[in-house]
Amino acid sequence: MEINHDYRVKLFDELGFERKQCTECNQWFWTLDKDRTTCGDSPCDEYSFIGNPITSKKYTYNEMVKEFTNFFDEKGHTPVKRSPVVAKRWRDDILLTIASIAVFQPWVTSGLVKPVKNPLVIAQPCIRLNDIDNVGRTGRHLTCFTMGAHHAFNSKDDYKYWTDKTVEYCFELMQRLGIDGKTITFIESWWEGGGNAGPCYEVITHGVELATLVFMQYKKIGNDYEEIPLKIVDTGYGIERFAWASQGTPTVYESLFSEIIEKLKEDAGIPEVDEKIMAESATLAGLMDIENVGDLRVLRQKVAEKIGMDVDELDKLISPLEYIYAIADHTRCLSFMFGDGIVPSNVKEGYLARLVLRKTLRYMEKIGISMSIKDIISMQLENMKEIYPELSAMKEYIMDVLDAEEKKYIQTVNRGRGIVERMAASKSEITLDDLIELYDSNGLPPEIVKDVVDDLNKKGKKTIAITVPDNFYTIVAEKHEEEKPEEVVSTKKELPELEVSKTELLFFKHPTQVEFEAKVLKIVEKYVVLDKTLFYAEGGGQKYDIGQLNELEVVDVQKKNGIVFHKVSDISKFKEGDTVKGAVNWDNRLKLMRNHTATHVINAAATRVLGKHVWQTGSNVDTEKGRLDITHYERISREQVKEIERIANEIVLSKMPVNSTFMDRNDAEQKYGFTIYQGGVVPGDTLRIIEIEGTDVEACGGTHCSNTSECGYIKVLKTERIQDGVERLEYSTGMGSVSEIASLEDTLIDSAEILGIPNDQLPKTVKRFFEEWKEQKKTIEELQKKVGELVKYELADKFEKHGNYEVLVEQVSGTPNELMSIADNLAVGNKLIVLMNENDYLLCKRGENVELSMKDLIRNIGKGGGKDNLAQGKYSENKEQIMEKIIQILNK
């Protein structure tokens, strides 16, 4: 469709705005300044607010948040509290909250759910890492910023306002702040994102963009646009930029973090830099289209030329301060990430949090900051507690996770040299892909890789090329931000699309009913589709119900698009239109109900013990036991497991009612928050809420007990780390717990009987045996060394000279450890040792002057693997044949 949008609005006519075309970039814009020829945006116009504040008073960040919110509140917009910076709390297509409109996607923007208020105003902290390498250097980039926004969701039945009012509000706000109307330009532009599109204005003053006014009204399909029924006012005001322009500081960082910056400078011993230099750098940065940090070299040269200073001296002067700026920004970003419950890991949002953290730690090392990152983030939390008290409430977790992550970082750096050296040994160049692999798999920052390679180049026989891209962190951040939701690969046959009414789920209304009658709507292969059912279909981590239809076994129950498919043992006994009788296996259902309710109880108990950062990442509810996967930054200790189990059973014994209600999505979110989505994103405008009074509230479609006491005793069977940042708890309930405890008792009793001791003496006796075994092991190892030394002399005369090497291939009696000891005594200088025992064990070891890889050698003379200096495996040929193969290899 052809789009011809009229950018003229009522305000422009009333105040006499003129439409002009920029002489520099050719964009069309609206202005009150009759003499203006440029659009006002950089690079067409320089920043003119640095050192020259443009508002009637200087605003701090906190003051600007309040001023913005109060203004739109007065204009009839209901203030809405911010959402977490972790967008996956309510959606599965992005990881972090990148804009205020992301809070209302996809449910509100699609028209499926009504907005919580309309119109509304929000000051939403957002995180974007696509410019992380520019932060600190350009004077304006931030990883974490606050998007102030007023939104109106217009439908035919509920129309609020559109372009005229939106532009009027924007102009009135800026004038209220004291910004001269003649300096404001409205640039005509176009916005697209998330499958939607619409015209927009970029609102500029004094060379800086302060707001974008988007009028979302199209759905983009390929290269075409289709009008959508909901017309959305989607605005974005840069709160930090407003504060910056109101203070006129050299960079945005001084306007936000002045106290923190001063303390960091003092700690690192960084001298004061002339504000004119920083102002010049920021102003010129605004004139450049900085795609990556490589462009910053050009910027540095331009600044040096303008102020008449050597570029290297300028770089030496400014770089430490730029690191300070980045640290100040990154620690605020981390405060929101960890304060909103992100657990660092090697995947998804946890990966991004660890990236920001390790980049910050590296910068702190680089300029010699002695204070800990905990000290810096404590200052950030203190500064933000007025506006964001919820972050301070998470301080204990934030400090704990920083401790744990800092230790991991140090361990990573310490082992990093060996990892890089091994990679460099077989390469002439460390490529970008290598750097990404080293970072993703081993957590090694590229700067450390370069330090090791540079050191190797100074000492080594060859030169290894390495170039670290200036925008490395941007590359890896964008790669992980764009991760798609994981596709669950099902081994089951795909269910067909059916044009029948959705199945009525009787178990919601009648949770204890066992028998029912229903009409057969469709027969699909081995599945029966009914108009109603008591059978729970597999989903939400819960196993399906079993039972009977017309006395035939129901062996599987699945659901698609609200239609339930019952798989039966003999489909020939059913036909469409029949009325059938169904019966659910109640004993099986009861076990599932207990274990599913226990999942909620365990999750609540784990949150109390481990912290509010705990978030469910998966679950599996079966009849015999349940399984819950939760986010946590370290292994769960035995003491913590016991406490989780104690609290869980305290909840059981308290006989807490388990209430089930259907609620409007907005009402549920406003009442309980996003923690209701523990089990994942739940579609629809109506949610089924399961509330264990005073304990846990979740959106859940599973079957549950009516009271926690029905779970019976909950026994935590084991915990394990299934991936970085995710712990798995396995547990049982009711009679399942009785069986598990009896099994543990059998193990205890059997073990004590074997040792011929009372049960209570088992730990003490096992400990004594273990200590004795360790002593005996030491004795055996000493004897093996002596055997190795003795055999060394027996084999010394059996080496054969081949080329530059002395080769020994010999069959020796002994264990693998004994053969290893012998080889250790022989493998020196140019000697190559191959030993075999009578059990087909094969060992290859080389001296320090042998360049042949033992890992490659063993694959040619037998089967096995290992490292370049040592390999182990099995052999199938005699020693003469093996020697012959080695000679052939050496001759090549």
Secondary structure as GFF3:
##gff-version 3
##sequence-region A 1 892
A	DSSP	alpha_helix	10	15	.	.	.	ID=ss1
A	DSSP	beta_strand	18	21	.	.	.	ID=ss2
A	DSSP	beta_strand	28	31	.	.	.	ID=ss3
A	DSSP	alpha_helix	61	74	.	.	.	ID=ss4
A	DSSP	beta_strand	78	79	.	.	.	ID=ss5
A	DSSP	three_ten_helix	87	89	.	.	.	ID=ss6
A	DSSP	three_ten_helix	100	104	.	.	.	ID=ss7
A	DSSP	beta_strand	120	127	.	.	.	ID=ss8
A	DSSP	three_ten_helix	132	134	.	.	.	ID=ss9
A	DSSP	beta_strand	144	154	.	.	.	ID=ss10
A	DSSP	alpha_helix	163	176	.	.	.	ID=ss11
A	DSSP	three_ten_helix	181	183	.	.	.	ID=ss12
A	DSSP	beta_strand	184	193	.	.	.	ID=ss13
A	DSSP	beta_strand	196	205	.	.	.	ID=ss14
A	DSSP	beta_strand	208	221	.	.	.	ID=ss15
A	DSSP	beta_strand	224	238	.	.	.	ID=ss16
A	DSSP	alpha_helix	239	247	.	.	.	ID=ss17
A	DSSP	alpha_helix	252	268	.	.	.	ID=ss18
A	DSSP	alpha_helix	275	286	.	.	.	ID=ss19
A	DSSP	alpha_helix	294	307	.	.	.	ID=ss20
A	DSSP	alpha_helix	311	339	.	.	.	ID=ss21
A	DSSP	alpha_helix	348	367	.	.	.	ID=ss22
A	DSSP	alpha_helix	373	384	.	.	.	ID=ss23
A	DSSP	alpha_helix	389	392	.	.	.	ID=ss24
A	DSSP	alpha_helix	395	425	.	.	.	ID=ss25
A	DSSP	beta_strand	429	430	.	.	.	ID=ss26
A	DSSP	alpha_helix	432	442	.	.	.	ID=ss27
A	DSSP	alpha_helix	446	459	.	.	.	ID=ss28
A	DSSP	beta_strand	465	466	.	.	.	ID=ss29
A	DSSP	alpha_helix	472	481	.	.	.	ID=ss30
A	DSSP	beta_strand	504	505	.	.	.	ID=ss31
A	DSSP	alpha_helix	506	509	.	.	.	ID=ss32
A	DSSP	beta_strand	515	524	.	.	.	ID=ss33
A	DSSP	beta_strand	527	530	.	.	.	ID=ss34
A	DSSP	beta_strand	532	533	.	.	.	ID=ss35
A	DSSP	beta_strand	547	549	.	.	.	ID=ss36
A	DSSP	beta_strand	552	560	.	.	.	ID=ss37
A	DSSP	beta_strand	563	568	.	.	.	ID=ss38
A	DSSP	three_ten_helix	571	573	.	.	.	ID=ss39
A	DSSP	beta_strand	579	584	.	.	.	ID=ss40
A	DSSP	alpha_helix	586	610	.	.	.	ID=ss41
A	DSSP	beta_strand	616	621	.	.	.	ID=ss42
A	DSSP	beta_strand	626	631	.	.	.	ID=ss43
A	DSSP	alpha_helix	638	653	.	.	.	ID=ss44
A	DSSP	beta_strand	658	664	.	.	.	ID=ss45
A	DSSP	alpha_helix	665	672	.	.	.	ID=ss46
A	DSSP	three_ten_helix	674	677	.	.	.	ID=ss47
A	DSSP	beta_strand	686	692	.	.	.	ID=ss48
A	DSSP	beta_strand	696	699	.	.	.	ID=ss49
A	DSSP	three_ten_helix	708	711	.	.	.	ID=ss50
A	DSSP	beta_strand	715	723	.	.	.	ID=ss51
A	DSSP	beta_strand	726	732	.	.	.	ID=ss52
A	DSSP	alpha_helix	734	755	.	.	.	ID=ss53
A	DSSP	three_ten_helix	759	761	.	.	.	ID=ss54
A	DSSP	alpha_helix	762	795	.	.	.	ID=ss55
A	DSSP	three_ten_helix	796	798	.	.	.	ID=ss56
A	DSSP	beta_strand	800	802	.	.	.	ID=ss57
A	DSSP	beta_strand	805	811	.	.	.	ID=ss58
A	DSSP	alpha_helix	816	826	.	.	.	ID=ss59
A	DSSP	beta_strand	831	836	.	.	.	ID=ss60
A	DSSP	beta_strand	841	846	.	.	.	ID=ss61
A	DSSP	alpha_helix	854	861	.	.	.	ID=ss62
A	DSSP	beta_strand	863	866	.	.	.	ID=ss63
A	DSSP	beta_strand	870	874	.	.	.	ID=ss64
A	DSSP	alpha_helix	879	891	.	.	.	ID=ss65
###
